[in-house]
Amino acid sequence: MRDLTELGFFLERELDHCELLQVILLKEREIIEQRTLSDLPKILQQKADLLSSIENTHTQKAKWLNERDLPANLAKLSEQEKNNPHLGQCAELWTKLNQAKQQCNESNTVNGIIIAKTRKRNGEQLDVLKGVKVNNPLYDAAGKSTGGSGKGDTRLA
């Protein structure tokens, strides 16, 4: 029977880093939404440091599992070590870790979408100020707005 205590330490460390990353991602979103961009470099550095820590711990965990000929996936590990008394704690941590990683991924994706939409909107506003012809005119020849939620929407502006 293998001692999975060390695996538990790797999982706890990686989970702690992921939970901290989630906090950083929420701060990043707040900074982006409030447009306090002077605070952004500090947050981005913290984010990069945590991602590096997560990657390092993940690599150590994978190496540890590989050295013991254990699978690097929870389902296969549970199947292989089903009678191991340490498995329950490791399985619980691994499940929490997977959830935390999913949450971080979703938060990071949302932040990326917010940034992309803001860039697009700012670019469009700059184009208007520069007098650059916009691909989609705001009004047609009759003075009706061309934008809107439906096709052929010709509401008066």
N, C-alpha and C positions, 0 to 999 in steps of 0.2 A: 504494500500500500504506500502510495507516494504522499509526501507531506506537501500540501498545497498552500501552506502559510505564506511563503514568499510570494506566490502568485497573488494572494490577497493583498499584500503590501503594494505590489505593482498596480493592481486594480484600484486600490484606495487612492494612491498618488495620482493616477491618471484621472480618476473621477474628481478629485479635488481641483486639479488643473482645469478640467472641463467646466466645473461649476464657477470657478473664477473667470474663465473665458466668457461664460454667459453673462456675468455681471459687466464685464468690459464691453461686450457687444451691446448691451442695453444702454450703457453710458455713451457708446459710439452713436447709437441711434438718436439719443437725446441731443447730443452735440450737433448732429446733422440736421435734425428737425429745428433746433433753435438757431442754427447757423452761427454757432460760436466756434468758428473754424480754427481759432488760435489754440484751442484746447485739443484739437484733433491729432497733432503729431505725437503728443504724450500718450494718448490712448492707443494710437496705432503701434507705437513702440511696445506698450504693454501687451497688446494683442499678439504682436510678432514674437515676443519673449514667451508668452504662454503657449503659442502654437509650437514653438521650438521645444519647450518642455514636454508637451503632450507627445510630440513625435519621438523625443528621446526616450520617454518612459515606455511608449508603445514598442519601440525597437528593443528595449531591454526585456520587456515582457515576451515578445516574440522569440528573442534569442533564448530566454529561460525555458520557454515551452519547447522550442526546437531541440535544445540540449537534452531534454527529458523525453523526447519522442512523444510529446503531447500535442494534440491538435490546437490550432490557434483560433478555434471557433467554439462558442459556448455549447451548441447542440452536440457536437462530436465529443467534446470534453465530458459533458454530462453523461453521454452514452458510455464512454470508455471508463470513467471513474465513478460510476453510479453508486458504488458502495463506500466511497471515500467520505469520511466524516467531515472533512474540510470543504467538500464540494458545495454544500448548501450556502455557506457564506460567500464563497467565490462566485457562485451562480447569481446570487442576489446582487453582489457588487457589479458583476459583468452586465447584468440586465440594466441596472441604474446607469452604468457607464454608457451603454448603447443608447439609452434614452437621452442622457445628457448630450452626447455627441449629435444626436438627431436635432435636439433643441438648438444647439449651437449652430448647426448647419442651416436650420430654418431662419434663425435670427440674422445670420450673416447674409443669407439670400435676400431677406427683406431689406437689410441695410444697403445691399448692392442695388436693389430695385429703386430705393429712394434716391440714391446717388445718381443712378442713370436717368431717372425722370427729372431730377433737378437740373442735371447737366443739359438735358434736351430742352427743358423749358427755358433755362438761361440762354442757351444758344439761339433759340427762336426769338427771345426778347432782344438779344443783341443784334440779330439779323434785322429786326424791325427798326431798331435805332440806327443801324448802319445804312438802312435804305435798301438792303438786299431783297430782291424779289423772293417772296415766300412761295414755296411749291403750291400750297393750297391757299387761294385768295380768301380773305375773310368775308368779302361781300361780292355779290354778282353785279352785273351791269344795272339791274333794277334796284340796287341798294339793299337787297335782302341778304341776310347772313347765310353763308354756305356751310357753316359748321353745325353740329348738332348730333343727336344720338341716332337719328334715322336717316336712311338714304333719301335724298330728294327733299330734305327738310329745308323749307324756305321761309322760316319765320322772319318777321320784321325785326330789325335790330333795335 
